[in-house]
Amino acid sequence: MPFNSNERPMNDSPVILEMCNMPVVALRDTSQVVLQNVNWSVRQGEFWVVAGPQHSGKSDLLLHAAGLITPAEGVCRVFGCDTRTWNESQLRERLRVGLTFAEGKLFYHLTIAENVALPLKYHRGLEAGEVARQVAALLEWLELTPWAGLTPVNVPSAWRQRAALARALALQPELLLLDNPNGGLTLRHRRWLVNFLDQLWRGHEFFGGRPLTIVAATDDLHIWEHPERRFAAVQQGTFSVLGAWDGEDFRRNHAVQELLSGVAEAGPAKT
């Protein structure tokens, strides 16, 4: 599936996420189509930013990409697997995808450390001591150690979002999906987030230097400007691949213009 002709040339890395003629439906009501006929490919090592106003379908798009919503029509493939046929036998492929939900969605009866430990306990079968060691390393890496023993209700929202990110990284995924990761963050935390994600994208020692493929959905474009990131936009039921920040398609897109000017409206879709 080719990209728009106005985009910069694709790299030759394998496609790890592919949507073909796929409608995106709402999690809360799967009879409601929020985006029509999505055609999109994400290649290994790319960093995509999907921009759109609130309630425009971004969250539901990411849930399809994570295999948490099954497409009613069209095709959604993740690491070559059709998500409509995903079951326990494809668990290994599913765990190659990490997802953070908007506002973190931590378990409030667990401490920050216990939240981060959950994927390791359920999917790696590690000894308690090894789980504790890996969790401690993650918490230190994301500067969360002072909050480790507290429950989320006692932790500021920015640090809860970091904890959700740590939990998503615990299994060392190859594709990281981020739903509104910069929502509600102060300038300090936004800068930390972008720098941290750039380290992951380029290849961090925690991943053995392997670059991480990233897709971030956002209603705030300002912090994401970068000549090597790729952009897409959603608005009023449509999904548009835009290419580079300095590309003609990006500059002319109505949703992008509204988001950058701070006047974007949601449209009819709900997520």
VOLOMI-874259 format. One record per residue (C-alpha): x negated, y negated, z negated. Coordinates in steps of 0.1 Angstrom, whole numbers. Layout:
! VOLOMI-874259
<px X | py Y | pz Z>
...
//
This chain:
! VOLOMI-874259
<px 0 | py 0 | pz 0>
<px -18 | py -31 | pz 12>
<px -21 | py -64 | pz -7>
<px -10 | py -97 | pz 7>
<px -33 | py -109 | pz 35>
<px -41 | py -141 | pz 16>
<px -57 | py -121 | pz -12>
<px -94 | py -115 | pz -17>
<px -105 | py -81 | pz -4>
<px -97 | py -52 | pz -26>
<px -125 | py -33 | pz -43>
<px -130 | py 3 | pz -34>
<px -122 | py 17 | pz -68>
<px -94 | py 43 | pz -72>
<px -58 | py 31 | pz -77>
<px -48 | py 40 | pz -112>
<px -13 | py 23 | pz -113>
<px 10 | py 22 | pz -83>
<px 46 | py 11 | pz -80>
<px 63 | py 16 | pz -46>
<px 98 | py 2 | pz -39>
<px 106 | py 5 | pz -76>
<px 133 | py -14 | pz -93>
<px 126 | py -23 | pz -129>
<px 154 | py -17 | pz -153>
<px 160 | py -30 | pz -188>
<px 151 | py -9 | pz -218>
<px 182 | py -19 | pz -237>
<px 205 | py -12 | pz -207>
<px 190 | py 11 | pz -180>
<px 219 | py 3 | pz -157>
<px 206 | py -33 | pz -155>
<px 180 | py -40 | pz -128>
<px 158 | py -69 | pz -139>
<px 133 | py -67 | pz -110>
<px 139 | py -56 | pz -75>
<px 116 | py -34 | pz -53>
<px 83 | py -38 | pz -70>
<px 53 | py -29 | pz -48>
<px 20 | py -32 | pz -67>
<px -13 | py -14 | pz -70>
<px -38 | py -18 | pz -98>
<px -73 | py -5 | pz -92>
<px -98 | py 7 | pz -117>
<px -118 | py -21 | pz -133>
<px -93 | py -49 | pz -124>
<px -79 | py -75 | pz -148>
<px -44 | py -85 | pz -139>
<px -23 | py -112 | pz -154>
<px 15 | py -110 | pz -148>
<px 31 | py -144 | pz -154>
<px 67 | py -152 | pz -159>
<px 91 | py -171 | pz -182>
<px 105 | py -154 | pz -213>
<px 132 | py -127 | pz -206>
<px 122 | py -124 | pz -169>
<px 114 | py -87 | pz -170>
<px 77 | py -86 | pz -178>
<px 81 | py -64 | pz -209>
<px 102 | py -39 | pz -190>
<px 77 | py -38 | pz -162>
<px 49 | py -28 | pz -187>
<px 71 | py -2 | pz -202>
<px 75 | py 14 | pz -168>
<px 38 | py 12 | pz -163>
<px 33 | py 30 | pz -196>
<px 58 | py 57 | pz -187>
<px 82 | py 47 | pz -215>
<px 110 | py 39 | pz -189>
<px 115 | py 63 | pz -160>
<px 122 | py 46 | pz -127>
<px 157 | py 53 | pz -113>
<px 144 | py 49 | pz -77>
<px 111 | py 44 | pz -60>
<px 78 | py 57 | pz -74>
<px 56 | py 48 | pz -103>
<px 23 | py 67 | pz -105>
<px -2 | py 64 | pz -133>
<px -36 | py 81 | pz -127>
<px -19 | py 98 | pz -98>
<px 9 | py 113 | pz -119>
<px 46 | py 105 | pz -111>
<px 60 | py 92 | pz -143>
<px 94 | py 107 | pz -135>
<px 79 | py 142 | pz -141>
<px 58 | py 133 | pz -172>
<px 62 | py 158 | pz -200>
<px 40 | py 173 | pz -227>
<px 18 | py 189 | pz -201>
<px 8 | py 154 | pz -189>
<px 0 | py 141 | pz -224>
<px -36 | py 138 | pz -215>
<px -28 | py 114 | pz -187>
<px -4 | py 94 | pz -208>
<px -30 | py 89 | pz -235>
<px -53 | py 73 | pz -210>
<px -29 | py 43 | pz -212>
<px -29 | py 19 | pz -242>
<px -1 | py -5 | pz -248>
<px 5 | py -34 | pz -272>
<px 40 | py -46 | pz -277>
<px 49 | py -83 | pz -281>
<px 45 | py -93 | pz -317>
<px 26 | py -61 | pz -325>
<px 54 | py -38 | pz -336>
<px 34 | py -24 | pz -365>
<px 49 | py 0 | pz -391>
<px 56 | py -22 | pz -421>
<px 55 | py 6 | pz -447>
<px 19 | py 14 | pz -437>
<px -13 | py -6 | pz -443>
<px -32 | py -22 | pz -414>
<px -58 | py 6 | pz -416>
<px -30 | py 33 | pz -417>
<px -14 | py 17 | pz -386>
<px -47 | py 18 | pz -367>
<px -53 | py 54 | pz -378>
<px -20 | py 68 | pz -365>
<px -31 | py 76 | pz -329>
<px -63 | py 93 | pz -341>
<px -43 | py 114 | pz -366>
<px -16 | py 125 | pz -342>
<px -36 | py 130 | pz -310>
<px -72 | py 138 | pz -319>
<px -69 | py 162 | pz -348>
<px -99 | py 147 | pz -365>
<px -110 | py 153 | pz -401>
<px -99 | py 126 | pz -425>
<px -134 | py 114 | pz -430>
<px -140 | py 110 | pz -392>
<px -106 | py 91 | pz -389>
<px -117 | py 68 | pz -417>
<px -151 | py 62 | pz -400>
<px -136 | py 54 | pz -367>
<px -109 | py 32 | pz -382>
<px -135 | py 13 | pz -402>
<px -155 | py 7 | pz -370>
<px -124 | py -6 | pz -352>
<px -114 | py -29 | pz -380>
<px -149 | py -44 | pz -383>
<px -151 | py -49 | pz -345>
<px -118 | py -68 | pz -345>
<px -127 | py -87 | pz -378>
<px -98 | py -70 | pz -396>
<px -117 | py -54 | pz -425>
<px -104 | py -80 | pz -451>
<px -68 | py -70 | pz -442>
<px -73 | py -32 | pz -441>
<px -55 | py -24 | pz -473>
<px -26 | py -47 | pz -469>
<px 8 | py -40 | pz -453>
<px 17 | py -61 | pz -423>
<px 42 | py -83 | pz -442>
<px 12 | py -97 | pz -462>
<px -9 | py -104 | pz -431>
<px -7 | py -135 | pz -409>
<px 9 | py -128 | pz -375>
<px -23 | py -134 | pz -355>
<px -41 | py -107 | pz -375>
<px -11 | py -84 | pz -371>
<px -15 | py -88 | pz -333>
<px -52 | py -79 | pz -336>
<px -42 | py -48 | pz -356>
<px -18 | py -38 | pz -328>
<px -47 | py -42 | pz -304>
<px -70 | py -21 | pz -325>
<px -43 | py 6 | pz -326>
<px -40 | py 6 | pz -288>
<px -78 | py 9 | pz -285>
<px -82 | py 37 | pz -310>
<px -80 | py 65 | pz -283>
<px -103 | py 46 | pz -260>
<px -78 | py 42 | pz -231>
<px -88 | py 36 | pz -195>
<px -58 | py 13 | pz -188>
<px -47 | py -13 | pz -214>
<px -13 | py -30 | pz -211>
<px -7 | py -61 | pz -232>
<px 27 | py -76 | pz -236>
<px 24 | py -113 | pz -244>
<px -9 | py -109 | pz -263>
<px -14 | py -147 | pz -267>
<px 21 | py -154 | pz -279>
<px 21 | py -177 | pz -309>
<px -16 | py -177 | pz -313>
<px -36 | py -208 | pz -324>
<px -63 | py -221 | pz -301>
<px -90 | py -203 | pz -321>
<px -72 | py -169 | pz -318>
<px -65 | py -174 | pz -281>
<px -101 | py -181 | pz -274>
<px -111 | py -150 | pz -294>
<px -86 | py -129 | pz -275>
<px -98 | py -139 | pz -241>
<px -134 | py -134 | pz -250>
<px -127 | py -100 | pz -265>
<px -107 | py -88 | pz -235>
<px -134 | py -100 | pz -212>
<px -159 | py -79 | pz -231>
<px -136 | py -49 | pz -227>
<px -131 | py -56 | pz -190>
<px -168 | py -59 | pz -183>
<px -177 | py -28 | pz -204>
<px -182 | py -27 | pz -242>
<px -204 | py -4 | pz -261>
<px -174 | py 10 | pz -280>
<px -163 | py 24 | pz -246>
<px -199 | py 35 | pz -237>
<px -202 | py 5 | pz -214>
<px -172 | py 17 | pz -193>
<px -152 | py -12 | pz -180>
<px -116 | py -12 | pz -190>
<px -87 | py -19 | pz -166>
<px -64 | py -46 | pz -181>
<px -29 | py -58 | pz -174>
<px -16 | py -87 | pz -195>
<px 19 | py -101 | pz -192>
<px 23 | py -137 | pz -204>
<px 45 | py -168 | pz -203>
<px 14 | py -190 | pz -209>
<px -10 | py -191 | pz -180>
<px -34 | py -218 | pz -192>
<px -59 | py -196 | pz -210>
<px -62 | py -170 | pz -182>
<px -79 | py -189 | pz -155>
<px -108 | py -169 | pz -140>
<px -120 | py -165 | pz -104>
<px -121 | py -127 | pz -107>
<px -88 | py -120 | pz -124>
<px -58 | py -111 | pz -102>
<px -24 | py -126 | pz -107>
<px 12 | py -117 | pz -101>
<px 45 | py -135 | pz -111>
<px 80 | py -125 | pz -120>
<px 110 | py -148 | pz -118>
<px 147 | py -144 | pz -112>
<px 145 | py -108 | pz -103>
<px 115 | py -108 | pz -80>
<px 79 | py -96 | pz -85>
<px 52 | py -113 | pz -64>
<px 16 | py -104 | pz -60>
<px -4 | py -136 | pz -58>
<px -41 | py -127 | pz -58>
<px -67 | py -151 | pz -71>
<px -61 | py -182 | pz -93>
<px -74 | py -205 | pz -65>
<px -55 | py -187 | pz -38>
<px -28 | py -203 | pz -17>
<px -1 | py -179 | pz -28>
<px -9 | py -186 | pz -65>
<px -7 | py -224 | pz -61>
<px 25 | py -223 | pz -42>
<px 44 | py -199 | pz -64>
<px 74 | py -215 | pz -81>
<px 71 | py -196 | pz -113>
<px 34 | py -205 | pz -116>
<px 41 | py -241 | pz -110>
<px 68 | py -241 | pz -137>
<px 47 | py -222 | pz -162>
<px 17 | py -245 | pz -158>
<px 39 | py -276 | pz -161>
<px 57 | py -260 | pz -192>
<px 92 | py -261 | pz -178>
<px 98 | py -225 | pz -168>
<px 133 | py -211 | pz -172>
<px 140 | py -174 | pz -178>
<px 166 | py -166 | pz -153>
<px 193 | py -139 | pz -157>
<px 171 | py -109 | pz -168>
<px 167 | py -98 | pz -204>
<px 139 | py -78 | pz -219>
//
